[in-house]
Amino acid sequence: MAKEFNDQNFQSDVLASDKLTVVDFWAEWCGPCRAIGPVIEELSKEYDGKVNVGKLNVDNNPTVSMNYGITSIPAILFIKGGQVVDKLVGAQPKSNFVKKIEAHI
């Protein structure tokens, strides 16, 4: 299951992680966000133990969202070693996520 990231655990669970972390910035009211939700869940199962995959609700966690300049959702950041190494914006096919993940693990 995809992890729930928030303003409180972002530093420890994402930035301090030694693994690639995929963060889906989303909101309840966002149709495209809901559309890729199942893809995020599939990726979290397929890459379990190799990649951290999770979601961050922008409405409930404004600090992290502002820090990363998230203005359009869904926005998916690929973070490794505390740095953003890649990004996708908007609903995307699963294959695009897989390509980005494979390029960075």
C-alpha positions in Angstrom: 0.0 0.0 0.0 1.2 3.5 -0.8 2.5 5.4 2.2 0.9 8.6 3.4 3.5 11.4 3.4 2.8 14.7 5.3 4.4 17.8 6.5 5.5 16.0 9.7 7.1 12.8 8.2 8.4 14.2 4.9 11.9 14.9 6.2 12.4 11.4 7.8 10.4 9.3 5.3 11.4 11.0 2.1 14.4 13.3 2.3 16.4 11.1 4.7 15.5 7.8 2.9 18.4 5.9 1.2 15.9 4.7 -1.5 14.3 6.4 -4.4 11.0 7.9 -3.3 8.0 8.6 -5.5 5.7 11.2 -4.1 2.3 11.8 -5.6 1.0 15.3 -4.7 -2.8 15.0 -4.9 -6.2 16.2 -3.6 -9.6 14.6 -3.0 -11.3 16.9 -5.4 -8.9 16.3 -8.3 -10.2 14.0 -11.0 -6.9 13.2 -12.6 -5.4 12.5 -9.2 -8.1 9.9 -8.5 -7.5 8.4 -11.9 -3.8 7.7 -11.2 -4.4 6.5 -7.6 -4.6 2.9 -8.6 -1.4 3.2 -10.6 0.4 4.6 -7.5 -1.0 1.6 -5.5 0.3 -0.9 -8.1 3.7 0.7 -8.1 3.9 0.6 -4.3 3.3 -3.2 -4.5 5.5 -3.9 -7.4 8.5 -2.0 -6.0 7.9 -2.9 -2.4 11.3 -2.9 -0.6 13.1 -1.3 -3.5 11.4 2.1 -3.9 9.3 4.2 -1.4 6.0 5.1 -3.1 3.5 7.4 -1.4 1.0 10.2 -1.6 0.9 13.7 -0.1 -2.5 15.5 0.1 -1.8 19.1 -0.9 -4.8 20.5 1.0 -3.7 18.9 4.3 0.1 19.5 3.9 0.7 23.0 2.5 4.2 23.4 3.8 5.8 20.6 1.7 3.6 21.6 -1.3 4.8 25.2 -1.2 8.4 24.2 -0.6 8.4 22.2 -3.9 6.4 24.8 -5.8 3.5 22.5 -6.5 1.0 24.5 -8.6 -0.6 21.8 -10.7 -1.8 18.4 -9.5 -1.3 15.5 -9.8 2.4 16.2 -9.6 4.7 13.3 -9.0 8.2 14.0 -7.7 11.0 11.4 -7.8 13.3 12.1 -4.9 16.6 10.4 -4.2 19.3 11.5 -1.7 17.1 14.4 -0.6 17.0 15.9 -4.1 14.3 15.9 -6.8 15.8 13.8 -9.6 12.7 13.7 -11.9 9.1 14.9 -12.2 5.8 14.1 -13.9 2.8 16.4 -14.0 -0.7 15.4 -14.9 -2.3 12.0 -15.3 0.2 9.6 -17.1 0.2 6.0 -18.2 1.8 3.6 -15.8 4.6 3.0 -18.3 5.8 6.6 -17.9 6.2 6.0 -14.1 8.0 2.7 -14.6 10.5 4.4 -17.0 11.3 7.1 -14.5 11.6 4.7 -11.6 13.9 2.3 -13.6 16.1 5.2 -14.6 16.8 6.2 -11.0 17.0 2.9 -9.0 
